[in-house]
Amino acid sequence: MQRALEMLVMAIDSFVKPMLKLEIFQGLRPLQITEIARRAYRVVYKPGDTIIREDEEGDAAVIIVSGEAVRIAGPALEEPAEAVPEGSLLGEMAMLIETRHSSTIVARTTVRALRIAREDLQDQMAEDAALADHFVQRITARLSTVLESLRAIDSMVADSASIVPASRGTSATQHPIHVH
């Protein structure tokens, strides 16, 4: 009995350790992280299996626990296949809100992963208000970062529009996009 319990603790520990390194889980109590890992699905992807697909609606985040994966489609892809290292969290917002994946990630080798389903995480948040508050703060911070990026882009567009010369015979009218 003791040996079986030790094996169970080791199995859960192998999934909790990668979570501890991820920013979105930092600040949670160990018991909260352990419970997320306990509720999550253990998934094994074979080489060539798609882990997440660009433009598909996501209903879970995936943590690469072991194995090699590659990003083969998505924004700012610089190589034909970009390595996705162990410990990576894929589709993190999908475990919290309805969203579409921005990239396609496939397994290069056998990949062991932890799949954190939105429905299960929402059930856990309903039972643990502190957990819900933690993720609300994380989403708010992420949205603030996106907003800052959009404002910087707006500023660059407005600045470049002011230096574009008018074509012959037409007048230049500026219509900057403002993000509030």
Phi and psi in degrees as GROMACS dihedral restraints (atoms count N, CA, C in turn):
[ dihedral_restraints ]
;  ai    aj    ak    al  type     phi  dphi    fc
    3     4     5     6     1   -61.7    20    10
    4     5     6     7     1   -41.8    20    10
    6     7     8     9     1   -62.7    20    10
    7     8     9    10     1   -41.6    20    10
    9    10    11    12     1   -63.6    20    10
   10    11    12    13     1   -40.2    20    10
   12    13    14    15     1   -65.4    20    10
   13    14    15    16     1   -42.0    20    10
   15    16    17    18     1   -61.5    20    10
   16    17    18    19     1   -41.4    20    10
   18    19    20    21     1   -64.3    20    10
   19    20    21    22     1   -40.4    20    10
   21    22    23    24     1   -63.8    20    10
   22    23    24    25     1   -44.5    20    10
   24    25    26    27     1   -61.9    20    10
   25    26    27    28     1   -42.9    20    10
   27    28    29    30     1   -63.0    20    10
   28    29    30    31     1   -40.7    20    10
   30    31    32    33     1   -64.2    20    10
   31    32    33    34     1   -46.3    20    10
   33    34    35    36     1   -65.3    20    10
   34    35    36    37     1   -40.8    20    10
   36    37    38    39     1   -59.7    20    10
   37    38    39    40     1   -36.9    20    10
   39    40    41    42     1   -65.8    20    10
   40    41    42    43     1   -22.7    20    10
   42    43    44    45     1   -94.4    20    10
   43    44    45    46     1   -27.8    20    10
   45    46    47    48     1   -73.2    20    10
   46    47    48    49     1   -40.3    20    10
   48    49    50    51     1   -53.1    20    10
   49    50    51    52     1   -48.0    20    10
   51    52    53    54     1   -63.0    20    10
   52    53    54    55     1   -30.7    20    10
   54    55    56    57     1   -67.7    20    10
   55    56    57    58     1   -34.6    20    10
   57    58    59    60     1   -62.7    20    10
   58    59    60    61     1   -25.9    20    10
   60    61    62    63     1   -85.4    20    10
   61    62    63    64     1   -11.8    20    10
   63    64    65    66     1   -88.8    20    10
   64    65    66    67     1   131.2    20    10
   66    67    68    69     1   -54.8    20    10
   67    68    69    70     1   -39.9    20    10
   69    70    71    72     1   -64.3    20    10
   70    71    72    73     1   -23.6    20    10
   72    73    74    75     1   -98.0    20    10
   73    74    75    76     1    -9.6    20    10
   75    76    77    78     1   -66.9    20    10
   76    77    78    79     1   136.1    20    10
   78    79    80    81     1    99.5    20    10
   79    80    81    82     1   -11.4    20    10
   81    82    83    84     1   -81.1    20    10
   82    83    84    85     1   153.8    20    10
   84    85    86    87     1   -72.5    20    10
   85    86    87    88     1   148.8    20    10
   87    88    89    90     1   -53.1    20    10
   88    89    90    91     1   -38.4    20    10
   90    91    92    93     1   -64.5    20    10
   91    92    93    94     1   -37.0    20    10
   93    94    95    96     1   -64.9    20    10
   94    95    96    97     1   -44.1    20    10
   96    97    98    99     1   -65.8    20    10
   97    98    99   100     1   -42.1    20    10
   99   100   101   102     1   -60.9    20    10
  100   101   102   103     1   -40.0    20    10
  102   103   104   105     1   -67.9    20    10
  103   104   105   106     1   -38.0    20    10
  105   106   107   108     1   -60.8    20    10
  106   107   108   109     1   -46.1    20    10
  108   109   110   111     1   -63.8    20    10
  109   110   111   112     1   -39.0    20    10
  111   112   113   114     1   -63.4    20    10
  112   113   114   115     1   -38.1    20    10
  114   115   116   117     1   -80.5    20    10
  115   116   117   118     1   -18.5    20    10
  117   118   119   120     1   -73.8    20    10
  118   119   120   121     1   159.1    20    10
  120   121   122   123     1   -92.1    20    10
  121   122   123   124     1   136.3    20    10
  123   124   125   126     1   -88.9    20    10
  124   125   126   127     1   125.3    20    10
  126   127   128   129     1  -127.3    20    10
  127   128   129   130     1   141.2    20    10
  129   130   131   132     1  -118.5    20    10
  130   131   132   133     1   122.9    20    10
  132   133   134   135     1  -103.6    20    10
  133   134   135   136     1   133.7    20    10
  135   136   137   138     1   -84.5    20    10
  136   137   138   139     1   158.4    20    10
  138   139   140   141     1   -52.5    20    10
  139   140   141   142     1   130.3    20    10
  141   142   143   144     1    94.4    20    10
  142   143   144   145     1   -15.6    20    10
  144   145   146   147     1   -67.2    20    10
  145   146   147   148     1   141.0    20    10
  147   148   149   150     1   -83.1    20    10
  148   149   150   151     1   127.0    20    10
  150   151   152   153     1   -87.9    20    10
  151   152   153   154     1   -50.5    20    10
  153   154   155   156     1  -138.2    20    10
  154   155   156   157     1   152.6    20    10
  156   157   158   159     1  -123.6    20    10
  157   158   159   160     1   134.0    20    10
  159   160   161   162     1   -54.4    20    10
  160   161   162   163     1   136.8    20    10
  162   163   164   165     1    72.3    20    10
  163   164   165   166     1    -0.3    20    10
  165   166   167   168     1   -86.6    20    10
  166   167   168   169     1   145.4    20    10
  168   169   170   171     1   -68.9    20    10
  169   170   171   172     1   133.3    20    10
  171   172   173   174     1   -98.6    20    10
  172   173   174   175     1   144.3    20    10
  174   175   176   177     1  -125.6    20    10
  175   176   177   178     1     9.3    20    10
  177   178   179   180     1  -162.1    20    10
  178   179   180   181     1   158.0    20    10
  180   181   182   183     1   -99.6    20    10
  181   182   183   184     1   156.1    20    10
  183   184   185   186     1  -128.6    20    10
  184   185   186   187     1   128.8    20    10
  186   187   188   189     1  -105.6    20    10
  187   188   189   190     1   124.9    20    10
  189   190   191   192     1   -77.8    20    10
  190   191   192   193     1   109.5    20    10
  192   193   194   195     1   -85.0    20    10
  193   194   195   196     1   -43.2    20    10
  195   196   197   198     1  -154.6    20    10
  196   197   198   199     1   157.9    20    10
  198   199   200   201     1   102.1    20    10
  199   200   201   202     1   175.8    20    10
  201   202   203   204     1  -113.8    20    10
  202   203   204   205     1   134.2    20    10
  204   205   206   207     1  -129.8    20    10
  205   206   207   208     1   161.0    20    10
  207   208   209   210     1  -136.8    20    10
  208   209   210   211     1   147.4    20    10
  210   211   212   213     1   -93.7    20    10
  211   212   213   214     1   122.0    20    10
  213   214   215   216     1  -111.4    20    10
  214   215   216   217     1    -8.9    20    10
  216   217   218   219     1  -154.0    20    10
  217   218   219   220     1   147.5    20    10
  219   220   221   222     1   142.7    20    10
  220   221   222   223     1   176.5    20    10
  222   223   224   225     1   -65.8    20    10
  223   224   225   226     1   143.8    20    10
  225   226   227   228     1    57.1    20    10
  226   227   228   229     1    31.4    20    10
  228   229   230   231     1   -72.7    20    10
  229   230   231   232     1   117.3    20    10
  231   232   233   234     1   -93.6    20    10
  232   233   234   235     1   -22.3    20    10
  234   235   236   237     1  -124.7    20    10
  235   236   237   238     1   166.6    20    10
  237   238   239   240     1   -58.9    20    10
  238   239   240   241     1   -32.6    20    10
  240   241   242   243     1  -145.6    20    10
  241   242   243   244     1   123.3    20    10
  243   244   245   246     1  -105.7    20    10
  244   245   246   247     1   125.9    20    10
  246   247   248   249     1   -61.8    20    10
  247   248   249   250     1   139.7    20    10
  249   250   251   252     1  -115.9    20    10
  250   251   252   253     1   109.6    20    10
  252   253   254   255     1   -74.7    20    10
  253   254   255   256     1   160.5    20    10
  255   256   257   258     1   -55.7    20    10
  256   257   258   259     1   144.9    20    10
  258   259   260   261     1    90.5    20    10
  259   260   261   262     1    -5.4    20    10
  261   262   263   264     1   -72.7    20    10
  262   263   264   265     1   145.0    20    10
  264   265   266   267     1  -106.7    20    10
  265   266   267   268     1   119.4    20    10
  267   268   269   270     1  -105.0    20    10
  268   269   270   271     1   135.7    20    10
  270   271   272   273     1    61.8    20    10
  271   272   273   274     1    39.6    20    10
  273   274   275   276     1   -58.3    20    10
  274   275   276   277     1   -35.7    20    10
  276   277   278   279     1   -68.8    20    10
  277   278   279   280     1   -24.8    20    10
  279   280   281   282     1   -65.6    20    10
  280   281   282   283     1   -22.0    20    10
  282   283   284   285     1   -79.0    20    10
  283   284   285   286     1    -9.8    20    10
  285   286   287   288     1  -114.7    20    10
  286   287   288   289     1   -40.5    20    10
  288   289   290   291     1  -139.2    20    10
  289   290   291   292     1   164.6    20    10
  291   292   293   294     1   -70.9    20    10
  292   293   294   295     1   127.0    20    10
  294   295   296   297     1  -159.0    20    10
  295   296   297   298     1   164.0    20    10
  297   298   299   300     1  -105.9    20    10
  298   299   300   301     1   145.7    20    10
  300   301   302   303     1   -71.2    20    10
  301   302   303   304     1   141.1    20    10
  303   304   305   306     1   -95.0    20    10
  304   305   306   307     1    -7.9    20    10
  306   307   308   309     1  -140.8    20    10
  307   308   309   310     1   163.4    20    10
  309   310   311   312     1  -109.7    20    10
  310   311   312   313     1   127.3    20    10
  312   313   314   315     1  -122.0    20    10
  313   314   315   316     1   130.3    20    10
  315   316   317   318     1  -124.1    20    10
  316   317   318   319     1   154.5    20    10
  318   319   320   321     1   -76.8    20    10
  319   320   321   322     1   129.6    20    10
  321   322   323   324     1   -89.2    20    10
  322   323   324   325     1   -40.0    20    10
  324   325   326   327     1  -122.6    20    10
  325   326   327   328     1  -175.5    20    10
  327   328   329   330     1   -63.2    20    10
  328   329   330   331     1   127.4    20    10
  330   331   332   333     1  -117.0    20    10
  331   332   333   334     1   124.7    20    10
  333   334   335   336     1   -95.0    20    10
  334   335   336   337     1   131.7    20    10
  336   337   338   339     1  -140.9    20    10
  337   338   339   340     1   162.5    20    10
  339   340   341   342     1  -115.0    20    10
  340   341   342   343     1   123.4    20    10
  342   343   344   345     1  -107.4    20    10
  343   344   345   346     1   114.4    20    10
  345   346   347   348     1  -100.8    20    10
  346   347   348   349     1   102.0    20    10
  348   349   350   351     1   -76.2    20    10
  349   350   351   352     1   138.9    20    10
  351   352   353   354     1   -55.0    20    10
  352   353   354   355     1   -46.7    20    10
  354   355   356   357     1   -59.1    20    10
  355   356   357   358     1   -43.5    20    10
  357   358   359   360     1   -67.7    20    10
  358   359   360   361     1   -40.6    20    10
  360   361   362   363     1   -67.4    20    10
  361   362   363   364     1   -38.5    20    10
  363   364   365   366     1   -64.8    20    10
  364   365   366   367     1   -37.7    20    10
  366   367   368   369     1   -61.2    20    10
  367   368   369   370     1   -43.2    20    10
  369   370   371   372     1   -66.0    20    10
  370   371   372   373     1   -39.2    20    10
  372   373   374   375     1   -66.1    20    10
  373   374   375   376     1   -32.8    20    10
  375   376   377   378     1   -65.7    20    10
  376   377   378   379     1   -28.8    20    10
  378   379   380   381     1   -87.7    20    10
  379   380   381   382     1   -18.4    20    10
  381   382   383   384     1  -136.8    20    10
  382   383   384   385     1    94.4    20    10
  384   385   386   387     1   -60.4    20    10
  385   386   387   388     1   -33.4    20    10
  387   388   389   390     1   -64.9    20    10
  388   389   390   391     1   -36.1    20    10
  390   391   392   393     1   -65.8    20    10
  391   392   393   394     1   -44.0    20    10
  393   394   395   396     1   -60.6    20    10
  394   395   396   397     1   -44.7    20    10
  396   397   398   399     1   -60.2    20    10
  397   398   399   400     1   -41.2    20    10
  399   400   401   402     1   -57.6    20    10
  400   401   402   403     1   -49.3    20    10
  402   403   404   405     1   -71.6    20    10
  403   404   405   406     1   -32.2    20    10
  405   406   407   408     1   -60.8    20    10
  406   407   408   409     1   -43.3    20    10
  408   409   410   411     1   -62.9    20    10
  409   410   411   412     1   -40.1    20    10
  411   412   413   414     1   -65.9    20    10
  412   413   414   415     1   -43.1    20    10
  414   415   416   417     1   -64.4    20    10
  415   416   417   418     1   -42.9    20    10
  417   418   419   420     1   -60.5    20    10
  418   419   420   421     1   -44.1    20    10
  420   421   422   423     1   -63.0    20    10
  421   422   423   424     1   -41.5    20    10
  423   424   425   426     1   -63.7    20    10
  424   425   426   427     1   -44.8    20    10
  426   427   428   429     1   -64.9    20    10
  427   428   429   430     1   -35.8    20    10
  429   430   431   432     1   -63.4    20    10
  430   431   432   433     1   -40.1    20    10
  432   433   434   435     1   -64.0    20    10
  433   434   435   436     1   -43.7    20    10
  435   436   437   438     1   -62.0    20    10
  436   437   438   439     1   -43.2    20    10
  438   439   440   441     1   -61.4    20    10
  439   440   441   442     1   -42.9    20    10
  441   442   443   444     1   -60.8    20    10
  442   443   444   445     1   -41.0    20    10
  444   445   446   447     1   -63.6    20    10
  445   446   447   448     1   -42.8    20    10
  447   448   449   450     1   -64.4    20    10
  448   449   450   451     1   -38.6    20    10
  450   451   452   453     1   -64.8    20    10
  451   452   453   454     1   -39.6    20    10
  453   454   455   456     1   -64.3    20    10
  454   455   456   457     1   -41.3    20    10
  456   457   458   459     1   -64.3    20    10
  457   458   459   460     1   -44.0    20    10
  459   460   461   462     1   -57.4    20    10
  460   461   462   463     1   -43.8    20    10
  462   463   464   465     1   -64.6    20    10
  463   464   465   466     1   -42.4    20    10
  465   466   467   468     1   -64.8    20    10
  466   467   468   469     1   -41.8    20    10
  468   469   470   471     1   -64.1    20    10
  469   470   471   472     1   -43.7    20    10
  471   472   473   474     1   -63.5    20    10
  472   473   474   475     1   -41.8    20    10
  474   475   476   477     1   -65.2    20    10
  475   476   477   478     1   -42.4    20    10
  477   478   479   480     1   -71.7    20    10
  478   479   480   481     1   -31.4    20    10
  480   481   482   483     1   -66.9    20    10
  481   482   483   484     1   -30.0    20    10
  483   484   485   486     1   -76.3    20    10
  484   485   486   487     1   -14.6    20    10
  486   487   488   489     1  -107.1    20    10
  487   488   489   490     1     0.0    20    10
  489   490   491   492     1   -78.3    20    10
  490   491   492   493     1   121.8    20    10
  492   493   494   495     1   -72.0    20    10
  493   494   495   496     1   149.5    20    10
  495   496   497   498     1   -72.8    20    10
  496   497   498   499     1   145.0    20    10
  498   499   500   501     1   -69.4    20    10
  499   500   501   502     1   156.2    20    10
  501   502   503   504     1   -60.1    20    10
  502   503   504   505     1   129.8    20    10
  504   505   506   507     1    85.7    20    10
  505   506   507   508     1     0.0    20    10
  507   508   509   510     1  -128.6    20    10
  508   509   510   511     1   161.4    20    10
  510   511   512   513     1  -108.5    20    10
  511   512   513   514     1   144.9    20    10
  513   514   515   516     1   -86.2    20    10
  514   515   516   517     1   126.0    20    10
  516   517   518   519     1  -116.4    20    10
  517   518   519   520     1   127.4    20    10
  519   520   521   522     1   -94.3    20    10
  520   521   522   523     1   134.7    20    10
  522   523   524   525     1  -134.2    20    10
  523   524   525   526     1    75.3    20    10
  525   526   527   528     1   -66.3    20    10
  526   527   528   529     1   149.6    20    10
  528   529   530   531     1   -90.7    20    10
  529   530   531   532     1   128.1    20    10
  531   532   533   534     1  -113.5    20    10
  532   533   534   535     1   130.8    20    10
  534   535   536   537     1  -108.6    20    10
  535   536   537   538     1   125.8    20    10
